Amino acid sequence: MEPVRASVYKRMIAEHKQIAEKFRSEGRGKAKAILGEKERDLKQITSEAYRKAQELKGKADAEAVRIYADAYEIDPEFYSFIKTLDIYRSALEKDTTLVLSTNSEFLKYLKGYSAKQRKVR
């Protein structure tokens, strides 16, 4: 009787292990499906956010261009000043050395700058 009982227990244990493995396998499959759905949703949300950000940036750039255009129409000297500042920014990087005449048109907005700075302080 004991060998029969042991055989029945072994078979029951094997069946339970098989059922448990089936549930684990189904769980892994569902987990992969959920992760795939999450990744798809994440990509969709990210791309939508990027699209909106680019749209807002485009609108802001257009508004900035409009404001600059209005200002340049009102005061051509302001336009010249802004463009010169842009050139200063691009040409005068860190550790840049320039040799220019004091009468250089390039320096027209910087003339007297250091004297004005001393007066402000």
C-alpha positions in Angstrom: 0.0 0.0 0.0 2.9 2.3 0.8 4.4 2.2 -2.7 1.0 3.0 -4.2 0.6 6.0 -1.9 4.1 7.3 -2.7 3.3 6.9 -6.4 0.0 8.8 -6.0 1.8 11.6 -4.2 4.6 11.8 -6.8 2.0 12.0 -9.5 0.0 14.7 -7.6 3.2 16.7 -7.1 4.1 16.4 -10.8 0.6 17.6 -11.8 0.7 20.5 -9.4 4.2 21.5 -10.7 2.8 21.3 -14.3 -0.2 23.4 -13.4 2.0 25.9 -11.6 4.4 26.1 -14.6 1.4 26.7 -16.9 0.3 29.7 -14.7 3.8 31.1 -14.6 4.1 30.8 -18.3 0.8 32.6 -18.8 1.9 35.2 -16.3 5.2 35.8 -18.2 3.2 36.1 -21.5 0.8 38.6 -20.0 3.7 40.6 -18.5 5.4 40.8 -21.9 2.1 42.0 -23.4 1.7 44.6 -20.7 5.3 45.8 -21.1 4.9 46.0 -24.9 1.7 48.0 -24.5 3.5 50.3 -22.0 6.4 50.9 -24.4 4.0 51.7 -27.2 2.1 54.1 -25.0 5.3 55.7 -23.8 6.6 56.2 -27.4 3.2 57.7 -28.4 3.2 60.1 -25.4 6.8 61.1 -26.0 6.3 61.8 -29.7 3.1 63.8 -29.0 5.0 65.8 -26.4 7.8 66.4 -28.8 5.4 67.5 -31.5 3.7 70.0 -29.2 7.1 71.3 -27.9 8.2 71.9 -31.5 4.9 73.5 -32.4 5.3 75.9 -29.4 8.9 76.6 -30.2 7.9 77.4 -33.8 5.2 79.8 -32.6 7.6 81.5 -30.2 10.2 81.9 -32.9 7.6 83.4 -35.2 6.5 85.8 -32.5 10.2 86.8 -31.8 10.8 87.4 -35.5 7.6 89.5 -35.7 8.7 91.6 -32.6 12.2 92.1 -34.0 10.8 93.0 -37.4 8.5 95.6 -35.8 11.4 97.0 -33.7 13.8 97.1 -36.7 11.2 99.1 -38.7 10.8 101.6 -35.9 14.5 102.1 -35.3 17.1 101.0 -37.9 19.9 101.9 -35.5 18.5 99.3 -33.0 18.7 96.7 -35.8 22.3 97.6 -36.4 23.0 97.4 -32.7 21.4 93.9 -32.3 23.2 92.6 -35.4 26.5 93.9 -34.1 25.9 92.2 -30.8 25.2 88.9 -32.6 28.5 89.3 -34.5 30.3 90.1 -31.2 28.8 86.9 -29.7 29.9 84.7 -32.6 33.3 86.3 -33.2 34.5 87.0 -29.6 34.7 83.5 -28.0 36.6 82.7 -24.9 40.4 83.5 -25.3 39.9 85.2 -28.6 42.4 87.8 -29.6 41.6 90.5 -32.1 43.9 93.2 -33.4 41.7 96.1 -34.7 42.1 99.8 -35.2 40.4 102.0 -32.7 38.4 103.5 -35.6 37.1 100.1 -36.6 33.4 100.0 -37.4 33.3 96.6 -35.6 34.0 98.3 -32.3 31.6 101.2 -32.6 29.3 100.0 -29.9 32.1 99.1 -27.5 33.8 102.5 -27.6 33.6 104.1 -24.2 32.2 100.9 -22.6 34.8 100.6 -19.9 34.5 104.3 -19.0 30.8 103.9 -18.7 31.2 100.8 -16.5 33.5 102.7 -14.1 31.0 105.6 -13.8 28.2 103.1 -13.0 30.1 101.5 -10.1 
